[in-house]
């Protein structure tokens, strides 16, 4: 069998090394060049989700609710009640 010579250039990374097709299929993201458009859409989506969660949490806290953890481990929002008011 003849060996295939590859000329590795700086910045090639793992693409310049010999590997099996199984390794390339399992570790697909190591051999694909980054796509800036998809990366930007993912960052916007994650930032939007985190912003929405923070917005909803601050909305409930401003309304006078707080997060309470029940005995079974579930988290619920309860209205703050003062023991001084009756």
C-alpha positions in Angstrom: 0.0 0.0 0.0 1.3 3.4 -0.9 1.4 6.0 1.8 -0.3 9.3 1.0 1.9 12.2 1.8 0.1 15.3 3.1 1.6 18.7 3.4 0.5 20.2 6.6 0.3 23.9 6.7 -0.1 26.1 9.8 -3.7 26.3 11.0 -4.8 22.9 9.6 -5.0 21.3 13.0 -6.5 17.8 13.1 -7.5 18.0 9.4 -3.8 17.4 8.5 -3.5 14.2 10.6 -4.4 10.7 9.4 -7.6 9.3 10.9 -10.3 6.8 10.2 -13.7 7.6 8.8 -15.4 6.5 12.0 -13.3 9.0 14.0 -14.2 11.7 11.5 -17.9 10.8 11.7 -18.1 10.8 15.5 -16.0 14.0 15.9 -17.5 15.9 12.9 -17.1 19.3 14.5 -13.3 18.9 14.6 -13.0 18.7 10.8 -15.6 21.3 9.7 -14.6 24.9 9.3 -16.5 27.3 11.6 -19.6 28.9 10.1 -19.9 32.5 11.4 -23.5 32.9 10.4 -24.7 29.8 12.3 -22.5 30.7 15.3 -24.0 34.3 15.4 -27.5 32.9 15.3 -26.7 30.5 18.1 -25.3 33.3 20.3 -28.4 35.4 19.6 -30.7 32.5 20.5 -28.9 31.7 23.8 -28.7 35.4 24.7 -32.4 35.8 24.0 -33.3 32.8 26.1 -31.2 33.9 29.0 -32.6 37.5 28.7 -36.2 36.1 28.8 -35.5 34.0 31.9 -33.9 37.0 33.7 -36.8 39.2 32.6 -39.5 36.8 33.9 -37.6 36.3 37.2 -37.3 40.0 37.8 -40.9 40.5 36.9 -42.1 38.1 39.5 -39.7 39.5 42.1 -41.0 43.0 41.5 -44.6 41.8 42.0 -43.7 40.5 45.4 -43.1 36.9 44.7 -40.1 34.8 45.8 -39.0 31.3 44.8 -39.6 28.7 47.4 -38.4 25.1 47.3 -40.9 22.5 48.4 -40.1 19.3 50.3 -40.1 17.2 47.0 -37.6 19.6 45.4 -39.9 21.5 43.1 -39.6 25.3 42.9 -42.7 27.4 43.2 -43.3 31.2 43.4 -45.1 32.3 46.5 -46.4 35.8 47.4 -44.5 37.5 50.2 -46.6 37.7 53.3 -45.8 39.8 56.4 -46.5 38.3 59.8 -47.1 41.9 61.1 -50.2 42.4 59.0 -53.3 40.7 60.2 
